[in-house]
């Protein structure tokens, strides 16, 4: 969930929306989709469309990780975290068997499986700390930028800068002690991999239930929505659980269409590297950008990068959703200390995500769903970093553990 609350006019139970912004974002979405289809192919345009659906879903449910983790840490309320865990479990139920097949629809697919080592330990902790200062995770930054948040735009700029710096340093970090990539599905078989994954997710969910009941006596009830039917569909808020299931389905579709699960932060590093080239920084000489995959992406148009086009779709899709909800481009005053936190948080998230082979989406959601052990390590260290980040927020004039 984003740091900046997207404020709007007082809500009424009917259906009303910002007609001008809604029309402009709808036209923009179609134009960009056509441009991608012509510049690359229809397959790439479909991925862009999936990104649009992700952006709409994320925005209307305010489905982010930052706010959910902070709310559990501070208020001992775990409803958002349990929705995230359910989402990962549903995706894992499809990912692990499909990855064992290798090519369920004829084309090869790969999971988000990465080495388990020092870079993940350090990077995940940095990311968790950074997302509490920056006010959004990888996905949260994109959908709130789409909604018009100026503070989160600053976070995104420094997220990109941090990601580029991370590409310069990653080879050095990979020389430190590490274990090879480990997949639960491959090591334990499909049944064993699913059992361990479901068991781990259920254990974390149980912990949130115990903590919440001890603190409050009962679990928090789902708030009553101010709207129903089509008005709720277009204005939100969407139910967290149903949105989590939808996001799981969209990630499964991404795996089948793109050949890999949903990810976000590689696109940030690529955008930054291309900008760096324009201003004369020879990133093409760096070791990372000479590896096969990054070198190919750097040499091609960003429209040929799956992650980038999905990111574009998320931003424009969220902008369209914000316009439908009557919340596009709010006028907010952001204190300088908060802007500084956004910049610091962005740098930490970008650098940390590169070291940890992904963010809350690529490493946590897609990683654990793929059966990757590194996804679990990422979760533990990122949550620890998030805890420290919450404690540091008051230094920037933000709410922390203090009531």
C-alpha positions in Angstrom: 0.0 0.0 0.0 1.3 3.4 -0.9 2.5 6.1 1.6 0.5 8.9 0.0 -3.2 8.6 0.5 -4.9 9.4 -2.8 -7.5 11.9 -1.6 -10.6 12.7 -3.6 -13.9 14.5 -3.4 -16.3 13.2 -0.8 -17.8 9.9 -1.9 -21.4 9.4 -2.8 -23.0 6.0 -3.2 -23.7 6.5 -6.9 -21.4 6.2 -9.9 -19.4 9.3 -10.9 -15.9 9.7 -12.4 -13.4 12.1 -13.9 -14.6 11.9 -17.5 -11.7 13.9 -19.0 -8.9 12.0 -17.4 -10.7 8.7 -17.9 -11.1 9.3 -21.6 -7.5 10.4 -22.0 -6.0 7.5 -20.1 -8.2 5.0 -22.0 -7.1 6.5 -25.3 -3.5 6.5 -24.2 -3.7 2.9 -23.1 -5.0 1.9 -26.5 -2.4 4.0 -28.4 0.5 2.5 -26.4 -0.9 -1.0 -27.0 -1.1 -0.5 -30.7 2.4 1.0 -30.8 3.7 -2.1 -28.9 1.9 -4.5 -31.3 3.3 -2.7 -34.3 6.8 -2.2 -33.0 7.2 -5.7 -31.6 4.2 -8.1 -31.9 0.8 -9.0 -30.6 2.3 -11.2 -28.0 4.1 -8.2 -26.4 0.9 -6.2 -26.6 -0.9 -8.9 -24.7 1.7 -8.7 -21.9 1.1 -4.9 -21.8 -2.6 -5.6 -21.5 -1.9 -7.9 -18.5 0.0 -5.1 -17.0 -3.0 -2.9 -17.4 -5.2 -5.4 -15.6 -2.6 -5.6 -12.8 -2.6 -1.8 -12.4 -6.4 -1.6 -12.2 -6.5 -4.4 -9.7 -3.7 -3.0 -7.5 -5.2 0.4 -7.5 -8.8 -0.4 -6.7 -7.8 -2.7 -3.8 -4.8 -0.6 -2.7 -3.1 -4.0 -2.8 0.4 -3.3 -1.7 2.8 -4.9 0.7 4.3 -1.8 2.5 1.1 -0.8 4.3 0.0 -4.3 5.1 3.4 -5.2 6.7 3.4 -1.9 8.6 -0.2 -2.4 9.8 0.7 -5.8 11.2 3.9 -4.6 12.8 2.3 -1.5 14.4 -1.4 -2.3 14.9 -1.2 -6.1 15.0 -3.7 -6.4 12.3 -2.9 -9.1 9.7 -5.8 -9.1 7.2 -3.7 -7.7 4.4 -0.9 -10.1 5.0 -3.2 -13.1 5.0 -4.5 -11.9 1.6 -1.0 -11.8 0.3 -0.2 -15.3 1.6 -3.4 -16.7 0.0 -2.4 -15.0 -3.3 1.0 -16.7 -3.2 -0.4 -20.1 -2.3 -2.9 -20.0 -5.2 -0.1 -19.1 -7.6 2.1 -21.8 -6.2 -0.6 -24.4 -6.7 -0.3 -23.7 -10.5 3.4 -22.7 -10.7 5.1 -25.7 -9.1 3.3 -28.4 -11.2 3.7 -26.3 -14.4 7.4 -25.7 -13.9 7.9 -29.4 -13.4 6.4 -30.0 -16.8 8.7 -27.3 -18.3 6.5 -26.5 -21.3 2.8 -27.0 -20.5 1.6 -25.1 -23.6 4.5 -26.0 -25.9 6.8 -23.1 -25.1 9.4 -23.4 -22.3 8.8 -21.6 -19.0 11.1 -20.9 -16.1 10.4 -19.9 -12.5 11.8 -17.1 -10.4 14.5 -19.2 -8.8 17.7 -17.5 -7.7 20.9 -18.3 -5.6 20.6 -18.2 -1.8 23.4 -16.1 -0.6 24.9 -13.0 0.9 23.5 -10.7 -1.8 19.9 -11.8 -1.0 20.4 -11.4 2.8 21.7 -7.8 2.4 19.5 -6.8 -0.6 16.2 -8.0 0.9 16.9 -6.2 4.2 17.7 -3.0 2.3 14.6 -3.3 0.3 12.4 -3.9 3.3 13.9 -0.8 5.0 13.6 1.2 1.9 9.9 0.5 1.2 8.9 1.8 4.6 10.8 5.0 4.0 9.9 5.3 0.3 6.2 4.5 1.1 5.7 1.8 -1.4 7.0 -1.5 -2.7 7.8 -2.3 -6.3 4.2 -2.7 -7.4 3.0 -0.1 -5.0 5.3 2.5 -6.4 4.0 1.9 -9.9 0.3 2.0 -9.2 0.5 5.1 -7.0 2.5 6.9 -9.6 -0.2 6.0 -12.0 -2.7 7.4 -9.6 -0.9 10.8 -9.7 1.2 10.7 -6.5 4.1 13.2 -6.8 5.9 11.8 -3.8 5.9 8.3 -5.2 7.1 9.7 -8.6 10.2 10.9 -6.6 10.5 7.4 -5.1 10.4 5.8 -8.5 13.1 8.1 -9.9 15.5 7.2 -7.1 14.3 3.5 -7.3 15.6 3.6 -10.9 18.9 5.2 -9.8 19.4 2.6 -7.1 18.7 -0.2 -9.5 21.4 1.1 -12.0 23.9 1.3 -9.2 23.0 -2.2 -8.2 23.8 -3.5 -11.7 27.3 -2.0 -11.3 27.9 -3.8 -8.0 26.1 -7.1 -8.4 29.0 -9.0 -9.8 31.1 -8.1 -6.8 28.3 -9.3 -4.4 28.0 -12.6 -6.3 31.6 -13.4 -5.4 30.5 -13.6 -1.7 29.4 -16.9 -0.2 26.2 -18.4 -1.6 24.4 -21.6 -2.3 23.1 -22.4 -5.8 19.5 -21.8 -6.8 17.3 -24.2 -5.0 13.7 -25.1 -6.1 11.4 -27.0 -3.7 9.6 -28.5 -6.6 12.8 -29.8 -8.1 14.4 -31.0 -4.8 11.3 -32.5 -3.2 9.1 -33.3 -6.2 5.8 -31.6 -7.0 4.0 -33.0 -4.0 6.8 -32.3 -1.6 7.3 -28.8 -2.9 3.6 -27.9 -2.7 3.4 -29.4 0.9 6.4 -27.4 2.2 5.2 -24.2 0.4 1.6 -24.5 1.7 2.9 -25.4 5.1 5.1 -22.4 5.3 2.4 -20.0 4.1 -0.1 -21.5 6.5 2.4 -21.2 9.4 2.9 -17.5 8.7 -0.8 -16.9 8.4 -1.3 -18.7 11.7 1.2 -16.5 13.4 -0.6 -13.4 12.2 -3.9 -14.8 13.6 -2.4 -15.6 17.0 -0.7 -12.2 17.2 -3.9 -10.4 16.2 -6.1 -12.3 18.6 -3.8 -11.8 21.5 -3.7 -8.0 20.8 -7.4 -7.5 20.0 -9.3 -10.6 21.1 -10.6 -11.3 17.7 -9.8 -10.9 14.0 -10.7 -7.7 12.2 -13.9 -7.8 10.3 -13.9 -6.9 6.6 -15.0 -3.3 6.4 -18.4 -2.7 4.7 -17.9 -1.2 1.3 -19.5 2.2 0.7 -20.7 1.1 -2.8 -22.0 -2.1 -4.4 -22.3 -3.5 -7.9 -20.9 -1.5 -10.8 -20.2 1.5 -8.6 -17.9 -0.6 -6.5 -16.3 -2.2 -9.6 -15.4 1.2 -11.0 -14.8 3.2 -7.8 -13.5 0.5 -5.4 -12.5 -0.5 -2.9 -12.2 -4.1 -4.2 -12.1 -6.9 -1.6 -8.5 -7.8 -0.7 -9.0 -11.6 -0.9 -10.7 -11.5 -4.3 -8.1 -9.1 -5.6 -5.4 -11.4 -4.3 -7.0 -14.3 -6.2 -7.2 -12.2 -9.4 -3.5 -11.2 -9.1 -2.6 -14.8 -8.7 -4.5 -15.6 -11.9 -2.8 -12.8 -13.7 0.6 -14.0 -12.6 -0.2 -17.5 -13.8 -1.1 -16.0 -17.2 2.1 -14.0 -17.2 4.1 -17.2 -16.6 2.4 -19.0 -19.6 2.6 -16.0 -22.0 5.9 -14.5 -21.1 7.6 -17.7 -20.2 8.6 -16.4 -16.7 6.6 -15.1 -13.7 5.6 -11.5 -13.1 8.6 -9.2 -12.2 9.1 -5.5 -12.0 12.5 -4.2 -11.0 14.6 -5.4 -14.0 12.7 -2.9 -16.0 13.8 -0.1 -13.7 17.4 -1.0 -14.1 17.0 -1.2 -17.8 15.4 2.3 -18.0 18.1 3.7 -15.9 20.9 2.1 -17.9 19.5 3.5 -21.2 19.2 7.0 -19.7 22.8 6.6 -18.4 23.9 5.8 -21.9 22.2 8.9 -23.3 24.1 11.2 -20.8 27.4 9.5 -21.6 27.8 6.8 -18.8 29.2 3.7 -20.5 27.1 1.1 -18.8 27.5 -1.2 -21.7 31.1 -1.8 -20.4 29.8 -3.0 -17.0 30.0 -6.8 -16.4 26.2 -7.1 -15.6 25.3 -5.5 -19.0 27.5 -8.0 -20.8 25.6 -11.0 -19.5 23.5 -12.5 -22.2 20.0 -11.5 -21.0 20.9 -7.9 -19.9 23.0 -7.3 -23.0 20.2 -8.3 -25.2 17.7 -6.0 -23.4 20.1 -3.1 -23.4 20.7 -3.4 -27.1 17.0 -3.6 -27.9 14.1 -1.2 -27.5 12.5 -1.2 -24.1 9.2 -2.2 -25.9 10.8 -5.6 -26.4 11.4 -6.1 -22.7 8.5 -8.0 -21.1 9.0 -6.4 -17.7 9.1 -2.9 -19.1 5.9 -3.2 -21.1 4.0 -4.7 -18.2 5.3 -1.9 -16.0 4.0 0.6 -18.5 0.6 -1.2 -18.5 0.5 -1.1 -14.6 1.1 2.7 -14.6 -1.5 3.6 -17.3 -4.0 1.0 -16.0 -3.7 2.5 -12.5 -4.2 6.0 -13.9 -7.4 4.8 -15.7 -8.6 3.2 -12.5 -7.9 6.4 -10.5 -9.8 8.5 -13.1 -12.8 6.1 -12.8 -12.7 6.4 -9.1 -12.5 10.2 -9.2 -9.1 10.3 -7.5 -6.7 11.1 -10.3 -3.8 13.5 -9.6 -4.6 14.7 -6.0 -3.2 18.0 -4.8 -1.1 17.3 -1.8 1.6 19.2 0.1 4.6 17.0 0.8 7.1 18.1 3.5 10.8 18.2 2.6 11.6 15.5 5.2 9.1 13.2 3.6 10.6 13.9 0.1 14.0 13.0 1.6 12.6 9.7 2.9 11.2 9.0 -0.5 14.6 9.5 -2.2 16.5 7.4 0.4 13.9 4.7 0.3 13.9 4.6 -3.5 17.7 4.2 -3.6 17.6 1.4 -1.0 14.8 -0.4 -2.8 16.4 -0.2 -6.2 19.8 -1.3 -5.0 18.4 -4.0 -2.7 16.1 -5.4 -5.3 19.0 -5.9 -7.7 21.1 -7.6 -5.1 18.2 -9.8 -4.0 17.1 -10.9 -7.5 13.8 -9.1 -7.2 11.4 -7.1 -5.1 8.1 -8.0 -3.3 6.8 -9.3 -6.7 9.8 -10.9 -8.4 11.4 -12.4 -5.3 8.6 -12.7 -2.7 5.4 -13.4 -4.7 6.8 -15.0 -7.8 9.8 -16.5 -6.0 7.9 -18.4 -3.3 5.2 -19.4 -5.9 8.0 -20.9 -8.0 9.2 -22.9 -5.1 12.4 -20.9 -4.7 14.2 -21.1 -1.4 15.6 -17.6 -2.0 12.0 -16.3 -1.9 11.6 -17.4 1.7 15.0 -15.9 2.7 13.9 -12.7 1.0 10.7 -12.6 3.0 12.4 -13.0 6.4 15.1 -10.4 5.7 12.7 -8.0 4.0 10.3 -8.1 6.9 13.2 -7.5 9.3 14.3 -4.5 7.2 10.7 -3.3 7.2 10.6 -3.4 11.0 13.7 -1.2 11.1 12.3 1.1 8.5 9.1 1.6 10.5 11.3 2.5 13.5 13.2 5.1 11.4 10.2 6.8 9.9 9.7 9.3 12.7 13.1 10.8 11.9 11.5 11.9 8.6 8.3 13.2 10.1 6.4 10.0 9.3 4.3 7.8 11.5 6.2 4.9 13.1 5.6 2.5 16.0 4.4 5.4 18.2 0.6 5.7 18.4 
